[in-house]
Amino acid sequence: MAGKILVVDDERDIVGALQHVLTREGFQVAEAYDGREALEAIRRERPDLVLLDVMLPEVSGVEVLKSLRGGSASPALPVILLTARKDEIDRVLGFELGADDYVTKPFSPREIVLRVKAVLKRGAGGTEDDARTLRWGPIEVDLDNHRAAVAGRSLGLTITEFRLLADLVKARGRVRTREALLSEVWGYDAEVMSRTVDTHMRRLRHKLGDASPWLGTVRGVGYRVQDPGPA
């Protein structure tokens, strides 16, 4: 699995260490040291994934993420946030804004590599289902072209949101527990909060708009796609 990774951090030793380990794993690596440089590098380098520090000079990592998720150029670009903060609220904020993953400093190089590969694997698909276009009510998921739509309207999902919706639609009404979704969509379950699933479901429902009732919650268990019945 090769690709280009943009590493954004104002600590040059961290950038150098990540560049070394990612290059050794076969990735191309570009770097930026503040938020403005990051936005320029994203346009110039067209990376496959961004490792983004939250606390950056000029423009914060949070503002960079907001710009990416609110723009039309690269709304689905995978982003893993890096931060020294350990409060749960910071993780929740990152996921609310559309981050695909979150790593707290200090971290091991091996952890970064595993998380980068897991996020990129989500984008590559990796499903062997015979049905390449999945439908449930007004929701349509095109696995080959990595697109999701409601009644023909494109949803503009991030990679993680797409994988989450595809998993639920493939289940065809069966309940998917938070643990199962963490394993299937995120690719691992260590150090990932079940609240992560809830946060992404809120974002997914918002993007579904009028079709949001088709995503049902089974309290204390998980989620499923469902026919909401007549309004």
Disulfide bonds with the S-S distance in Angstrom:
none
